[in-house]
Amino acid sequence: MLPVVLVLLLALVLGGLGFAIHVLWWIALIVLALWLLGFVFRGSSAGASRGRWYRW
C-alpha cells in the first residue's frame, strides 16, 4: 500500500510542477513581448533622456 501512495504522490508533485513550469513559460513569453514592444514604441525618435522606457 505504501509504494502505491508514494507513486501517486510523486505523480501529483511532478504534474503540479509541470503545470507551474508551463504557466511560467507563458508569463516569460508575455514579459519578453512587452519588453520588445517597449523598444519598438520608445525608439530613438525621442530625446536622449526619454529614449529609454526604463529608468536605469
N, CA, C and O atoms as CSV, one atom per row, in Angstrom:
chain,resi,resn,atom,element,x,y,z
A,1,MET,N,N,0.822,-1.202,0.000
A,1,MET,CA,C,0.000,0.000,0.000
A,1,MET,C,C,0.862,1.260,0.000
A,1,MET,O,O,0.535,2.232,-0.681
A,2,LEU,N,N,1.946,1.252,0.747
A,2,LEU,CA,C,2.811,2.426,0.828
A,2,LEU,C,C,3.458,2.763,-0.516
A,2,LEU,O,O,3.511,3.943,-0.864
A,3,PRO,N,N,3.955,1.790,-1.293
A,3,PRO,CA,C,4.519,2.151,-2.601
A,3,PRO,C,C,3.498,2.786,-3.547
A,3,PRO,O,O,3.849,3.668,-4.331
A,4,VAL,N,N,2.254,2.351,-3.481
A,4,VAL,CA,C,1.216,2.934,-4.333
A,4,VAL,C,C,0.983,4.392,-3.954
A,4,VAL,O,O,0.851,5.250,-4.826
A,5,VAL,N,N,0.934,4.670,-2.654
A,5,VAL,CA,C,0.738,6.042,-2.185
A,5,VAL,C,C,1.926,6.913,-2.580
A,5,VAL,O,O,1.746,8.058,-2.996
A,6,LEU,N,N,3.137,6.376,-2.452
A,6,LEU,CA,C,4.327,7.145,-2.834
A,6,LEU,C,C,4.345,7.451,-4.327
A,6,LEU,O,O,4.713,8.555,-4.727
A,7,VAL,N,N,3.957,6.496,-5.144
A,7,VAL,CA,C,3.911,6.726,-6.591
A,7,VAL,C,C,2.846,7.764,-6.938
A,7,VAL,O,O,3.066,8.623,-7.791
A,8,LEU,N,N,1.700,7.682,-6.279
A,8,LEU,CA,C,0.653,8.678,-6.527
A,8,LEU,C,C,1.086,10.075,-6.087
A,8,LEU,O,O,0.802,11.055,-6.776
A,9,LEU,N,N,1.766,10.173,-4.953
A,9,LEU,CA,C,2.272,11.476,-4.504
A,9,LEU,C,C,3.333,12.020,-5.464
A,9,LEU,O,O,3.358,13.216,-5.754
A,10,LEU,N,N,4.196,11.149,-5.947
A,10,LEU,CA,C,5.208,11.574,-6.909
A,10,LEU,C,C,4.568,12.060,-8.198
A,10,LEU,O,O,4.995,13.068,-8.762
A,11,ALA,N,N,3.550,11.354,-8.668
A,11,ALA,CA,C,2.842,11.778,-9.871
A,11,ALA,C,C,2.145,13.120,-9.659
A,11,ALA,O,O,2.126,13.957,-10.561
A,12,LEU,N,N,1.583,13.326,-8.496
A,12,LEU,CA,C,0.915,14.586,-8.186
A,12,LEU,C,C,1.910,15.740,-8.153
A,12,LEU,O,O,1.637,16.810,-8.698
A,13,VAL,N,N,3.063,15.533,-7.519
A,13,VAL,CA,C,4.076,16.589,-7.432
A,13,VAL,C,C,4.629,16.915,-8.818
A,13,VAL,O,O,4.753,18.084,-9.182
A,14,LEU,N,N,4.961,15.879,-9.589
A,14,LEU,CA,C,5.508,16.127,-10.927
A,14,LEU,C,C,4.473,16.764,-11.851
A,14,LEU,O,O,4.819,17.605,-12.680
A,15,GLY,N,N,3.219,16.373,-11.716
A,15,GLY,CA,C,2.166,17.001,-12.510
A,15,GLY,C,C,1.981,18.457,-12.145
A,15,GLY,O,O,1.780,19.293,-13.026
A,16,GLY,N,N,2.044,18.775,-10.867
A,16,GLY,CA,C,1.936,20.165,-10.421
A,16,GLY,C,C,3.103,20.999,-10.891
A,16,GLY,O,O,2.931,22.148,-11.298
A,17,LEU,N,N,4.299,20.421,-10.837
A,17,LEU,CA,C,5.472,21.150,-11.330
A,17,LEU,C,C,5.393,21.389,-12.829
A,17,LEU,O,O,5.759,22.460,-13.314
A,18,GLY,N,N,4.919,20.402,-13.553
A,18,GLY,CA,C,4.775,20.567,-14.999
A,18,GLY,C,C,3.797,21.676,-15.337
A,18,GLY,O,O,4.043,22.468,-16.247
A,19,PHE,N,N,2.687,21.739,-14.609
A,19,PHE,CA,C,1.711,22.813,-14.841
A,19,PHE,C,C,2.307,24.165,-14.487
A,19,PHE,O,O,2.124,25.129,-15.230
A,20,ALA,N,N,3.024,24.254,-13.355
A,20,ALA,CA,C,3.615,25.530,-12.934
A,20,ALA,C,C,4.668,25.985,-13.927
A,20,ALA,O,O,4.738,27.170,-14.253
A,21,ILE,N,N,5.486,25.066,-14.411
A,21,ILE,CA,C,6.522,25.442,-15.369
A,21,ILE,C,C,5.889,25.879,-16.687
A,21,ILE,O,O,6.381,26.806,-17.331
A,22,HIS,N,N,4.810,25.227,-17.091
A,22,HIS,CA,C,4.110,25.617,-18.313
A,22,HIS,C,C,3.562,27.037,-18.184
A,22,HIS,O,O,3.676,27.840,-19.111
A,23,VAL,N,N,2.970,27.340,-17.036
A,23,VAL,CA,C,2.426,28.685,-16.813
A,23,VAL,C,C,3.562,29.709,-16.778
A,23,VAL,O,O,3.416,30.809,-17.311
A,24,LEU,N,N,4.692,29.360,-16.156
A,24,LEU,CA,C,5.815,30.294,-16.104
A,24,LEU,C,C,6.389,30.567,-17.487
A,24,LEU,O,O,6.845,31.681,-17.745
A,25,TRP,N,N,6.382,29.591,-18.378
A,25,TRP,CA,C,6.837,29.820,-19.747
A,25,TRP,C,C,5.949,30.836,-20.450
A,25,TRP,O,O,6.450,31.713,-21.154
A,26,TRP,N,N,4.637,30.728,-20.267
A,26,TRP,CA,C,3.721,31.688,-20.891
A,26,TRP,C,C,3.938,33.090,-20.324
A,26,TRP,O,O,3.918,34.070,-21.069
A,27,ILE,N,N,4.144,33.190,-19.016
A,27,ILE,CA,C,4.400,34.504,-18.407
A,27,ILE,C,C,5.704,35.086,-18.940
A,27,ILE,O,O,5.778,36.279,-19.230
A,28,ALA,N,N,6.739,34.244,-19.070
A,28,ALA,CA,C,8.027,34.716,-19.598
A,28,ALA,C,C,7.878,35.200,-21.033
A,28,ALA,O,O,8.484,36.206,-21.402
A,29,LEU,N,N,7.096,34.518,-21.846
A,29,LEU,CA,C,6.886,34.961,-23.225
A,29,LEU,C,C,6.135,36.284,-23.295
A,29,LEU,O,O,6.437,37.122,-24.145
A,30,ILE,N,N,5.163,36.480,-22.416
A,30,ILE,CA,C,4.419,37.741,-22.387
A,30,ILE,C,C,5.333,38.885,-21.968
A,30,ILE,O,O,5.292,39.963,-22.560
A,31,VAL,N,N,6.160,38.653,-20.948
A,31,VAL,CA,C,7.087,39.697,-20.492
A,31,VAL,C,C,8.096,40.017,-21.586
A,31,VAL,O,O,8.424,41.186,-21.788
A,32,LEU,N,N,8.591,39.022,-22.288
A,32,LEU,CA,C,9.527,39.255,-23.375
A,32,LEU,C,C,8.882,40.075,-24.482
A,32,LEU,O,O,9.513,40.981,-25.027
A,33,ALA,N,N,7.635,39.772,-24.820
A,33,ALA,CA,C,6.934,40.537,-25.849
A,33,ALA,C,C,6.748,41.989,-25.420
A,33,ALA,O,O,6.937,42.898,-26.229
A,34,LEU,N,N,6.383,42.220,-24.170
A,34,LEU,CA,C,6.225,43.593,-23.682
A,34,LEU,C,C,7.556,44.331,-23.678
A,34,LEU,O,O,7.603,45.521,-23.989
A,35,TRP,N,N,8.634,43.641,-23.330
A,35,TRP,CA,C,9.961,44.249,-23.319
A,35,TRP,C,C,10.363,44.668,-24.728
A,35,TRP,O,O,10.885,45.765,-24.928
A,36,LEU,N,N,10.121,43.798,-25.700
A,36,LEU,CA,C,10.458,44.129,-27.086
A,36,LEU,C,C,9.567,45.250,-27.623
A,36,LEU,O,O,10.036,46.105,-28.374
A,37,LEU,N,N,8.303,45.254,-27.250
A,37,LEU,CA,C,7.423,46.342,-27.664
A,37,LEU,C,C,7.857,47.675,-27.065
A,37,LEU,O,O,7.664,48.723,-27.681
A,38,GLY,N,N,8.437,47.644,-25.882
A,38,GLY,CA,C,8.964,48.871,-25.279
A,38,GLY,C,C,10.075,49.472,-26.119
A,38,GLY,O,O,10.180,50.695,-26.213
A,39,PHE,N,N,10.905,48.642,-26.729
A,39,PHE,CA,C,11.948,49.157,-27.606
A,39,PHE,C,C,11.369,49.689,-28.908
A,39,PHE,O,O,11.881,50.663,-29.459
A,40,VAL,N,N,10.310,49.065,-29.405
A,40,VAL,CA,C,9.723,49.499,-30.674
A,40,VAL,C,C,9.019,50.829,-30.513
A,40,VAL,O,O,9.211,51.733,-31.326
A,41,PHE,N,N,8.206,50.963,-29.474
A,41,PHE,CA,C,7.405,52.170,-29.314
A,41,PHE,C,C,8.181,53.338,-28.734
A,41,PHE,O,O,7.811,54.490,-28.963
A,42,ARG,N,N,9.239,53.077,-27.994
A,42,ARG,CA,C,10.066,54.147,-27.444
A,42,ARG,C,C,11.445,54.098,-28.083
A,42,ARG,O,O,12.460,54.001,-27.393
A,43,GLY,N,N,11.469,54.164,-29.376
A,43,GLY,CA,C,12.719,54.069,-30.125
A,43,GLY,C,C,13.566,55.312,-29.994
A,43,GLY,O,O,13.402,56.098,-29.061
A,44,SER,N,N,14.469,55.481,-30.930
A,44,SER,CA,C,15.406,56.595,-30.870
A,44,SER,C,C,14.787,57.897,-31.341
A,44,SER,O,O,15.491,58.903,-31.425
A,45,SER,N,N,13.495,57.919,-31.653
A,45,SER,CA,C,12.866,59.148,-32.121
A,45,SER,C,C,12.708,60.166,-30.992
A,45,SER,O,O,12.629,61.365,-31.258
A,46,ALA,N,N,12.662,59.722,-29.766
A,46,ALA,CA,C,12.543,60.642,-28.630
A,46,ALA,C,C,13.923,61.192,-28.287
A,46,ALA,O,O,14.938,60.773,-28.844
A,47,GLY,N,N,13.932,62.131,-27.364
A,47,GLY,CA,C,15.194,62.730,-26.942
A,47,GLY,C,C,16.079,61.739,-26.212
A,47,GLY,O,O,15.661,60.615,-25.933
A,48,ALA,N,N,17.288,62.145,-25.906
A,48,ALA,CA,C,18.241,61.236,-25.261
A,48,ALA,C,C,17.771,60.841,-23.864
A,48,ALA,O,O,17.980,59.707,-23.433
A,49,SER,N,N,17.136,61.777,-23.157
A,49,SER,CA,C,16.710,61.451,-21.798
A,49,SER,C,C,15.445,60.595,-21.797
A,49,SER,O,O,15.195,59.859,-20.843
A,50,ARG,N,N,14.644,60.687,-22.864
A,50,ARG,CA,C,13.406,59.914,-22.914
A,50,ARG,C,C,13.488,58.777,-23.924
A,50,ARG,O,O,12.459,58.214,-24.298
A,51,GLY,N,N,14.686,58.429,-24.369
A,51,GLY,CA,C,14.840,57.388,-25.358
A,51,GLY,C,C,14.630,56.000,-24.792
A,51,GLY,O,O,14.348,55.059,-25.534
A,52,ARG,N,N,14.765,55.867,-23.491
A,52,ARG,CA,C,14.600,54.552,-22.856
A,52,ARG,C,C,13.328,54.566,-22.017
A,52,ARG,O,O,13.004,55.568,-21.379
A,53,TRP,N,N,12.615,53.451,-22.025
A,53,TRP,CA,C,11.370,53.374,-21.261
A,53,TRP,C,C,11.620,52.897,-19.844
A,53,TRP,O,O,10.709,52.904,-19.016
A,54,TYR,N,N,12.848,52.484,-19.555
A,54,TYR,CA,C,13.175,52.072,-18.179
A,54,TYR,C,C,14.052,53.150,-17.553
A,54,TYR,O,O,14.590,53.994,-18.269
A,55,ARG,N,N,14.206,53.138,-16.227
A,55,ARG,CA,C,14.866,54.239,-15.540
A,55,ARG,C,C,16.352,54.011,-15.279
A,55,ARG,O,O,17.056,54.973,-14.973
A,56,TRP,N,N,16.864,52.777,-15.387
A,56,TRP,CA,C,18.256,52.574,-15.073
A,56,TRP,C,C,19.065,52.490,-16.276
A,56,TRP,O,O,20.281,52.317,-16.191
